[in-house]
């Protein structure tokens, strides 16, 4: 069965998309630890991040770099942190979070409760800065 992220990529499940190309897709995490918390996923469904091919690992990092630049241009932060966990969703993905200190990217932190209009505005802002 297709993962929830494959179903998002296919448009079967809605998401707050920020960017995509032919191989990678970026959208807002629905349980964000910060405004601007984005997930970057390969369209090719692979469960474990380090089972991605070397080419895919290089490709997803290059794509994530562009998304990180868009997040950094959208939200005040020192830098954009990166985390790979993959315990909850068996489809390789990178968490990108704007941070000023390391503890802000801890996925055990309380999640923000945002209205759909806020998610939409955040996704639109990041998408507008994506190059
Ligand atoms: P993990 O697999 O541990 O890296 O966590 C999966 C992440 O995916 C969590 O931060 C969830 O909030 C996020 N997530 C799960 N389902 C969705 C969804 N439908 N849209 C956006 N984010 C999701």
Backbone and ligand atoms as CSV (ligand in chain L), in Angstrom:
chain,resi,resn,atom,element,x,y,z
A,1,UNK,N,N,0.838,-1.196,0.000
A,1,UNK,CA,C,0.000,0.000,0.000
A,1,UNK,C,C,0.876,1.250,0.000
A,2,UNK,N,N,0.442,2.247,-0.747
A,2,UNK,CA,C,1.235,3.476,-0.828
A,2,UNK,C,C,1.294,4.172,0.535
A,3,UNK,N,N,2.423,4.757,0.850
A,3,UNK,CA,C,2.570,5.502,2.111
A,3,UNK,C,C,1.693,6.750,2.071
A,4,UNK,N,N,1.448,7.311,3.249
A,4,UNK,CA,C,0.662,8.550,3.304
A,4,UNK,C,C,1.361,9.661,2.517
A,5,UNK,N,N,2.699,9.639,2.486
A,5,UNK,CA,C,3.403,10.687,1.740
A,5,UNK,C,C,3.269,10.466,0.229
A,6,UNK,N,N,3.256,9.199,-0.207
A,6,UNK,CA,C,3.027,8.947,-1.636
A,6,UNK,C,C,1.629,9.409,-2.029
A,7,UNK,N,N,0.673,9.229,-1.125
A,7,UNK,CA,C,-0.698,9.657,-1.419
A,7,UNK,C,C,-0.794,11.188,-1.433
A,8,UNK,N,N,0.003,11.847,-0.604
A,8,UNK,CA,C,0.066,13.316,-0.648
A,8,UNK,C,C,0.660,13.769,-1.973
A,9,UNK,N,N,1.771,13.135,-2.356
A,9,UNK,CA,C,2.442,13.503,-3.617
A,9,UNK,C,C,1.501,13.299,-4.806
A,10,UNK,N,N,0.700,12.222,-4.736
A,10,UNK,CA,C,-0.236,11.920,-5.827
A,10,UNK,C,C,-1.456,12.838,-5.808
A,11,UNK,N,N,-1.593,13.651,-4.743
A,11,UNK,CA,C,-2.725,14.566,-4.646
A,11,UNK,C,C,-3.977,13.903,-4.097
A,12,UNK,N,N,-3.849,12.667,-3.588
A,12,UNK,CA,C,-5.020,11.964,-3.037
A,12,UNK,C,C,-5.370,12.475,-1.640
A,13,UNK,N,N,-4.337,12.994,-0.942
A,13,UNK,CA,C,-4.514,13.565,0.397
A,13,UNK,C,C,-3.985,14.993,0.327
A,14,UNK,N,N,-4.731,15.958,0.887
A,14,UNK,CA,C,-4.276,17.343,0.788
A,14,UNK,C,C,-3.012,17.608,1.604
A,15,UNK,N,N,-2.244,18.592,1.178
A,15,UNK,CA,C,-1.060,19.011,1.939
A,15,UNK,C,C,-0.836,20.495,1.667
A,16,UNK,N,N,0.024,21.086,2.469
A,16,UNK,CA,C,0.412,22.479,2.263
A,16,UNK,C,C,1.761,22.451,1.554
A,17,UNK,N,N,1.686,22.337,0.231
A,17,UNK,CA,C,2.903,22.180,-0.579
A,17,UNK,C,C,3.706,23.473,-0.617
A,18,UNK,N,N,5.025,23.346,-0.526
A,18,UNK,CA,C,5.875,24.531,-0.679
A,18,UNK,C,C,6.728,24.456,-1.942
A,19,UNK,N,N,7.057,23.245,-2.402
A,19,UNK,CA,C,7.896,23.141,-3.602
A,19,UNK,C,C,7.883,21.702,-4.100
A,20,UNK,N,N,8.156,21.532,-5.387
A,20,UNK,CA,C,8.389,20.185,-5.914
A,20,UNK,C,C,9.184,20.274,-7.202
A,21,UNK,N,N,9.871,19.195,-7.528
A,21,UNK,CA,C,10.418,19.039,-8.874
A,21,UNK,C,C,10.040,17.639,-9.329
A,22,UNK,N,N,10.715,17.119,-10.329
A,22,UNK,CA,C,10.296,15.807,-10.836
A,22,UNK,C,C,10.582,14.673,-9.851
A,23,UNK,N,N,11.512,14.881,-8.918
A,23,UNK,CA,C,11.911,13.783,-8.021
A,23,UNK,C,C,11.604,14.014,-6.541
A,24,UNK,N,N,11.412,15.258,-6.143
A,24,UNK,CA,C,11.280,15.571,-4.715
A,24,UNK,C,C,10.086,16.474,-4.473
A,25,UNK,N,N,9.571,16.426,-3.225
A,25,UNK,CA,C,8.348,17.153,-2.870
A,25,UNK,C,C,8.534,17.704,-1.468
A,26,UNK,N,N,8.144,18.943,-1.252
A,26,UNK,CA,C,8.282,19.575,0.068
A,26,UNK,C,C,6.942,20.158,0.488
A,27,UNK,N,N,6.563,19.909,1.748
A,27,UNK,CA,C,5.273,20.383,2.272
A,27,UNK,C,C,5.390,20.601,3.768
A,28,UNK,N,N,4.437,21.347,4.328
A,28,UNK,CA,C,4.490,21.656,5.756
A,28,UNK,C,C,4.171,20.426,6.590
A,29,UNK,N,N,4.960,20.245,7.662
A,29,UNK,CA,C,4.608,19.225,8.652
A,29,UNK,C,C,3.325,19.673,9.339
A,30,UNK,N,N,2.366,18.755,9.448
A,30,UNK,CA,C,1.047,19.097,9.994
A,30,UNK,C,C,1.092,19.265,11.523
A,31,UNK,N,N,2.167,18.791,12.149
A,31,UNK,CA,C,2.370,18.963,13.604
A,31,UNK,C,C,3.691,19.706,13.823
A,32,UNK,N,N,3.738,20.972,13.450
A,32,UNK,CA,C,5.038,21.672,13.413
A,32,UNK,C,C,5.587,22.020,14.793
A,33,UNK,N,N,6.899,21.913,14.941
A,33,UNK,CA,C,7.557,22.386,16.161
A,33,UNK,C,C,7.891,23.873,16.036
A,34,UNK,N,N,7.766,24.418,14.833
A,34,UNK,CA,C,7.991,25.855,14.598
A,34,UNK,C,C,7.273,26.250,13.316
A,35,UNK,N,N,6.959,27.514,13.180
A,35,UNK,CA,C,6.414,27.990,11.910
A,35,UNK,C,C,7.518,27.855,10.863
A,36,UNK,N,N,7.225,27.181,9.780
A,36,UNK,CA,C,8.242,26.956,8.756
A,36,UNK,C,C,8.837,25.560,8.806
A,37,UNK,N,N,8.254,24.678,9.632
A,37,UNK,CA,C,8.697,23.279,9.718
A,37,UNK,C,C,8.211,22.555,8.459
A,38,UNK,N,N,9.162,22.127,7.656
A,38,UNK,CA,C,8.863,21.540,6.339
A,38,UNK,C,C,9.409,20.116,6.267
A,39,UNK,N,N,8.701,19.252,5.567
A,39,UNK,CA,C,9.182,17.908,5.262
A,39,UNK,C,C,9.580,17.851,3.787
A,40,UNK,N,N,10.723,17.243,3.514
A,40,UNK,CA,C,11.181,17.046,2.136
A,40,UNK,C,C,11.244,15.545,1.894
A,41,UNK,N,N,10.560,15.088,0.854
A,41,UNK,CA,C,10.477,13.648,0.601
A,41,UNK,C,C,10.834,13.335,-0.850
A,42,UNK,N,N,11.410,12.150,-1.084
A,42,UNK,CA,C,11.596,11.706,-2.467
A,42,UNK,C,C,10.267,11.172,-3.000
A,43,UNK,N,N,9.970,11.429,-4.254
A,43,UNK,CA,C,8.740,10.878,-4.836
A,43,UNK,C,C,8.834,9.361,-4.944
A,44,UNK,N,N,10.052,8.880,-5.146
A,44,UNK,CA,C,10.292,7.430,-5.156
A,44,UNK,C,C,10.189,6.942,-3.715
A,45,UNK,N,N,9.187,6.086,-3.468
A,45,UNK,CA,C,8.940,5.674,-2.076
A,45,UNK,C,C,9.953,4.644,-1.593
A,46,UNK,N,N,10.709,5.033,-0.585
A,46,UNK,CA,C,11.658,4.156,0.107
A,46,UNK,C,C,11.434,4.404,1.586
A,47,UNK,N,N,11.387,3.362,2.391
A,47,UNK,CA,C,11.102,3.513,3.826
A,47,UNK,C,C,12.258,4.215,4.545
A,48,UNK,N,N,13.410,3.557,4.563
A,48,UNK,CA,C,14.527,4.007,5.408
A,48,UNK,C,C,15.441,4.968,4.636
A,49,UNK,N,N,15.674,6.135,5.247
A,49,UNK,CA,C,16.411,7.193,4.551
A,49,UNK,C,C,17.727,6.688,3.958
A,50,UNK,N,N,18.465,5.868,4.730
A,50,UNK,CA,C,19.787,5.443,4.246
A,50,UNK,C,C,19.714,4.256,3.295
A,51,UNK,N,N,18.479,3.852,2.909
A,51,UNK,CA,C,18.325,2.921,1.794
A,51,UNK,C,C,18.165,3.667,0.471
A,52,UNK,N,N,18.072,4.994,0.519
A,52,UNK,CA,C,18.061,5.762,-0.734
A,52,UNK,C,C,19.408,5.555,-1.430
A,53,UNK,N,N,19.383,5.572,-2.755
A,53,UNK,CA,C,20.638,5.431,-3.508
A,53,UNK,C,C,21.507,6.657,-3.258
A,54,UNK,N,N,22.785,6.528,-3.539
A,54,UNK,CA,C,23.683,7.679,-3.375
A,54,UNK,C,C,23.211,8.857,-4.229
A,55,UNK,N,N,22.709,8.540,-5.422
A,55,UNK,CA,C,22.222,9.604,-6.310
A,55,UNK,C,C,21.010,10.310,-5.679
A,56,UNK,N,N,20.103,9.521,-5.099
A,56,UNK,CA,C,18.918,10.111,-4.460
A,56,UNK,C,C,19.309,10.912,-3.210
A,57,UNK,N,N,20.289,10.386,-2.458
A,57,UNK,CA,C,20.733,11.130,-1.260
A,57,UNK,C,C,21.298,12.486,-1.654
A,58,UNK,N,N,22.117,12.480,-2.712
A,58,UNK,CA,C,22.658,13.760,-3.201
A,58,UNK,C,C,21.554,14.670,-3.706
A,59,UNK,N,N,20.597,14.058,-4.426
A,59,UNK,CA,C,19.517,14.843,-5.018
A,59,UNK,C,C,18.605,15.460,-3.970
A,60,UNK,N,N,18.286,14.687,-2.941
A,60,UNK,CA,C,17.353,15.214,-1.931
A,60,UNK,C,C,18.044,16.306,-1.114
A,61,UNK,N,N,19.348,16.168,-0.877
A,61,UNK,CA,C,20.051,17.211,-0.124
A,61,UNK,C,C,20.132,18.502,-0.936
A,62,UNK,N,N,20.373,18.374,-2.227
A,62,UNK,CA,C,20.441,19.575,-3.080
A,62,UNK,C,C,19.074,20.260,-3.132
A,63,UNK,N,N,18.012,19.450,-3.186
A,63,UNK,CA,C,16.660,20.023,-3.198
A,63,UNK,C,C,16.356,20.653,-1.838
A,64,UNK,N,N,16.716,19.950,-0.751
A,64,UNK,CA,C,16.471,20.469,0.605
A,64,UNK,C,C,17.226,21.781,0.831
A,65,UNK,N,N,18.395,21.902,0.217
A,65,UNK,CA,C,19.176,23.151,0.345
A,65,UNK,C,C,18.384,24.339,-0.208
A,66,UNK,N,N,17.717,24.132,-1.330
A,66,UNK,CA,C,16.908,25.207,-1.926
A,66,UNK,C,C,15.701,25.514,-1.042
A,67,UNK,N,N,15.085,24.468,-0.481
A,67,UNK,CA,C,13.932,24.685,0.401
A,67,UNK,C,C,14.389,25.415,1.668
A,68,UNK,N,N,15.551,25.009,2.214
A,68,UNK,CA,C,16.076,25.656,3.429
A,68,UNK,C,C,16.315,27.145,3.183
A,69,UNK,N,N,16.826,27.476,2.015
A,69,UNK,CA,C,17.057,28.897,1.693
A,69,UNK,C,C,15.728,29.655,1.677
A,70,UNK,N,N,14.701,29.006,1.167
A,70,UNK,CA,C,13.377,29.655,1.120
A,70,UNK,C,C,12.809,29.817,2.536
A,71,UNK,N,N,13.028,28.820,3.404
A,71,UNK,CA,C,12.553,28.925,4.794
A,71,UNK,C,C,13.294,30.066,5.486
A,72,UNK,N,N,14.608,30.116,5.286
A,72,UNK,CA,C,15.439,31.141,5.944
A,72,UNK,C,C,15.038,32.547,5.493
A,73,UNK,N,N,14.618,32.660,4.243
A,73,UNK,CA,C,14.180,33.959,3.723
A,73,UNK,C,C,12.789,34.324,4.243
A,74,UNK,N,N,12.078,33.335,4.779
A,74,UNK,CA,C,10.688,33.551,5.184
A,74,UNK,C,C,10.514,33.801,6.675
A,75,UNK,N,N,11.413,33.232,7.498
A,75,UNK,CA,C,11.270,33.324,8.955
A,75,UNK,C,C,12.580,33.734,9.592
A,76,UNK,N,N,12.536,34.640,10.600
A,76,UNK,CA,C,13.762,35.026,11.279
A,76,UNK,C,C,14.356,33.824,11.997
A,77,UNK,N,N,15.625,33.522,11.735
A,77,UNK,CA,C,16.292,32.383,12.377
A,77,UNK,C,C,17.791,32.520,12.136
A,78,UNK,N,N,18.575,31.811,12.941
A,78,UNK,CA,C,20.020,31.803,12.702
A,78,UNK,C,C,20.365,30.911,11.533
A,79,UNK,N,N,19.650,29.784,11.478
A,79,UNK,CA,C,19.872,28.824,10.409
A,79,UNK,C,C,18.711,27.864,10.339
A,80,UNK,N,N,18.713,27.038,9.300
A,80,UNK,CA,C,17.686,26.007,9.187
A,80,UNK,C,C,18.321,24.681,9.575
A,81,UNK,N,N,17.747,24.043,10.608
A,81,UNK,CA,C,18.244,22.752,11.067
A,81,UNK,C,C,17.601,21.620,10.287
A,82,UNK,N,N,18.285,20.496,10.301
A,82,UNK,CA,C,17.839,19.329,9.533
A,82,UNK,C,C,17.820,18.103,10.448
A,83,UNK,N,N,16.774,17.325,10.346
A,83,UNK,CA,C,16.676,16.120,11.169
A,83,UNK,C,C,16.052,15.005,10.341
A,84,UNK,N,N,16.565,13.812,10.501
A,84,UNK,CA,C,15.977,12.632,9.863
A,84,UNK,C,C,15.585,11.678,10.976
A,85,UNK,N,N,14.296,11.331,11.038
A,85,UNK,CA,C,13.821,10.423,12.082
A,85,UNK,C,C,13.158,9.222,11.406
A,86,UNK,N,N,11.955,9.406,10.902
A,86,UNK,CA,C,11.330,8.333,10.124
A,86,UNK,C,C,10.737,7.206,10.943
A,87,UNK,N,N,10.456,7.479,12.207
A,87,UNK,CA,C,9.858,6.441,13.050
A,87,UNK,C,C,8.352,6.320,12.790
A,88,UNK,N,N,7.700,7.427,12.529
A,88,UNK,CA,C,6.240,7.402,12.399
A,88,UNK,C,C,5.752,7.117,10.983
A,89,UNK,N,N,6.442,7.640,9.988
A,89,UNK,CA,C,5.995,7.453,8.598
A,89,UNK,C,C,7.090,6.723,7.818
A,90,UNK,N,N,6.776,5.523,7.299
A,90,UNK,CA,C,7.785,4.716,6.603
A,90,UNK,C,C,8.002,5.156,5.152
A,91,UNK,N,N,8.325,6.418,4.992
A,91,UNK,CA,C,8.654,6.978,3.672
A,91,UNK,C,C,9.735,8.013,3.959
A,92,UNK,N,N,10.940,7.760,3.492
A,92,UNK,CA,C,12.097,8.601,3.816
A,92,UNK,C,C,11.755,10.083,3.715
A,93,UNK,N,N,12.189,10.851,4.696
A,93,UNK,CA,C,11.934,12.289,4.663
A,93,UNK,C,C,12.912,13.033,5.559
A,94,UNK,N,N,13.090,14.298,5.234
A,94,UNK,CA,C,13.940,15.203,6.013
A,94,UNK,C,C,13.036,16.254,6.653
A,95,UNK,N,N,13.227,16.496,7.956
A,95,UNK,CA,C,12.577,17.627,8.617
A,95,UNK,C,C,13.497,18.840,8.471
A,96,UNK,N,N,12.970,19.955,8.028
A,96,UNK,CA,C,13.694,21.226,8.008
A,96,UNK,C,C,12.972,22.188,8.953
A,97,UNK,N,N,13.718,22.768,9.904
A,97,UNK,CA,C,13.103,23.648,10.906
A,97,UNK,C,C,13.973,24.896,11.085
A,98,UNK,N,N,13.355,26.093,10.991
A,98,UNK,CA,C,14.131,27.310,11.275
A,98,UNK,C,C,14.424,27.384,12.773
A,99,UNK,N,N,15.697,27.579,13.128
A,99,UNK,CA,C,16.087,27.534,14.547
A,99,UNK,C,C,17.052,28.668,14.905
A,100,UNK,N,N,17.051,28.979,16.189
A,100,UNK,CA,C,18.087,29.864,16.726
A,100,UNK,C,C,18.944,29.120,17.744
A,101,UNK,N,N,18.437,27.991,18.243
A,101,UNK,CA,C,19.235,27.120,19.097
A,101,UNK,C,C,18.805,25.666,18.885
A,102,UNK,N,N,19.725,24.747,19.250
A,102,UNK,CA,C,19.540,23.347,18.903
A,102,UNK,C,C,18.279,22.725,19.456
A,103,UNK,N,N,17.872,23.143,20.650
A,103,UNK,CA,C,16.708,22.518,21.277
A,103,UNK,C,C,15.422,22.773,20.483
A,104,UNK,N,N,15.435,23.747,19.596
A,104,UNK,CA,C,14.211,24.078,18.851
A,104,UNK,C,C,13.861,23.049,17.779
A,105,UNK,N,N,14.790,22.142,17.491
A,105,UNK,CA,C,14.493,21.114,16.474
A,105,UNK,C,C,14.175,19.768,17.123
A,106,UNK,N,N,13.983,19.776,18.438
A,106,UNK,CA,C,13.612,18.548,19.146
A,106,UNK,C,C,12.151,18.202,18.836
A,107,UNK,N,N,11.930,17.069,18.190
A,107,UNK,CA,C,10.575,16.694,17.764
A,107,UNK,C,C,9.672,16.325,18.944
A,108,UNK,N,N,10.251,16.241,20.149
A,108,UNK,CA,C,9.435,16.004,21.343
A,108,UNK,C,C,8.888,17.312,21.912
A,109,UNK,N,N,9.304,18.432,21.355
A,109,UNK,CA,C,8.782,19.723,21.820
A,109,UNK,C,C,7.282,19.809,21.536
A,110,UNK,N,N,6.572,20.663,22.299
A,110,UNK,CA,C,5.132,20.848,22.018
A,110,UNK,C,C,4.927,21.304,20.573
A,111,UNK,N,N,3.869,20.773,19.972
A,111,UNK,CA,C,3.582,21.128,18.582
A,111,UNK,C,C,2.693,22.372,18.534
A,112,UNK,N,N,2.902,23.189,17.508
A,112,UNK,CA,C,2.064,24.375,17.337
A,112,UNK,C,C,0.700,23.951,16.808
A,113,UNK,N,N,-0.311,24.623,17.285
A,113,UNK,CA,C,-1.665,24.402,16.746
A,113,UNK,C,C,-1.985,25.587,15.848
A,114,UNK,N,N,-2.015,25.350,14.563
A,114,UNK,CA,C,-2.249,26.435,13.612
A,114,UNK,C,C,-3.565,26.219,12.873
A,115,UNK,N,N,-4.212,27.320,12.536
A,115,UNK,CA,C,-5.406,27.261,11.697
A,115,UNK,C,C,-4.970,26.955,10.257
A,116,UNK,N,N,-5.889,26.406,9.470
A,116,UNK,CA,C,-5.548,26.081,8.078
A,116,UNK,C,C,-5.140,27.342,7.306
A,117,UNK,N,N,-5.742,28.487,7.682
A,117,UNK,CA,C,-5.371,29.731,6.989
A,117,UNK,C,C,-3.909,30.096,7.281
A,118,UNK,N,N,-3.432,29.763,8.499
A,118,UNK,CA,C,-2.025,30.032,8.835
A,118,UNK,C,C,-1.096,29.089,8.079
A,119,UNK,N,N,-1.479,27.808,8.020
A,119,UNK,CA,C,-0.676,26.861,7.232
A,119,UNK,C,C,-0.582,27.343,5.784
A,120,UNK,N,N,-1.732,27.754,5.258
A,120,UNK,CA,C,-1.758,28.200,3.853
A,120,UNK,C,C,-0.837,29.398,3.652
A,121,UNK,N,N,-0.892,30.347,4.588
A,121,UNK,CA,C,-0.073,31.563,4.461
A,121,UNK,C,C,1.423,31.217,4.558
A,122,UNK,N,N,1.775,30.302,5.473
A,122,UNK,CA,C,3.180,29.905,5.633
A,122,UNK,C,C,3.683,29.207,4.372
A,123,UNK,N,N,2.867,28.281,3.854
A,123,UNK,CA,C,3.278,27.556,2.642
A,123,UNK,C,C,3.445,28.522,1.467
A,124,UNK,N,N,2.530,29.474,1.376
A,124,UNK,CA,C,2.591,30.440,0.279
A,124,UNK,C,C,3.852,31.312,0.384
A,125,UNK,N,N,4.171,31.717,1.618
A,125,UNK,CA,C,5.359,32.554,1.836
A,125,UNK,C,C,6.634,31.797,1.457
A,126,UNK,N,N,6.764,30.571,1.952
A,126,UNK,CA,C,7.975,29.786,1.628
A,126,UNK,C,C,8.045,29.527,0.119
A,127,UNK,N,N,6.900,29.179,-0.466
A,127,UNK,CA,C,6.880,28.908,-1.917
A,127,UNK,C,C,7.311,30.144,-2.703
A,128,UNK,N,N,6.936,31.319,-2.201
A,128,UNK,CA,C,7.279,32.552,-2.933
A,128,UNK,C,C,8.768,32.842,-2.883
A,129,UNK,N,N,9.467,32.257,-1.878
A,129,UNK,CA,C,10.924,32.471,-1.750
A,129,UNK,C,C,11.737,31.309,-2.317
A,130,UNK,N,N,11.054,30.312,-2.856
A,130,UNK,CA,C,11.753,29.133,-3.394
A,130,UNK,C,C,12.302,29.454,-4.783
A,131,UNK,N,N,13.598,29.211,-4.947
A,131,UNK,CA,C,14.229,29.487,-6.249
A,131,UNK,C,C,14.905,28.235,-6.779
L,1,LIG,P1,P,8.843,10.785,11.681
L,1,LIG,O1,O,8.455,9.621,10.777
L,1,LIG,O2,O,9.108,10.346,13.075
L,1,LIG,O3,O,9.955,11.598,11.091
L,1,LIG,O4,O,7.575,11.750,11.789
L,1,LIG,C1,C,6.687,11.925,10.698
L,1,LIG,C2,C,6.263,13.365,10.601
L,1,LIG,O5,O,5.305,13.447,9.574
L,1,LIG,C3,C,5.624,13.928,11.873
L,1,LIG,O6,O,6.300,15.125,12.248
L,1,LIG,C4,C,4.175,14.194,11.456
L,1,LIG,O7,O,3.642,15.356,12.061
L,1,LIG,C5,C,4.303,14.346,9.954
L,1,LIG,N1,N,3.086,14.003,9.241
L,1,LIG,C6,C,2.385,12.841,9.334
L,1,LIG,N2,N,1.314,12.868,8.509
L,1,LIG,C7,C,1.341,14.076,7.888
L,1,LIG,C8,C,0.516,14.712,6.939
L,1,LIG,N3,N,-0.578,14.114,6.429
L,1,LIG,N4,N,0.850,15.961,6.501
L,1,LIG,C9,C,1.946,16.579,7.000
L,1,LIG,N5,N,2.771,16.026,7.901
L,1,LIG,C10,C,2.474,14.791,8.357
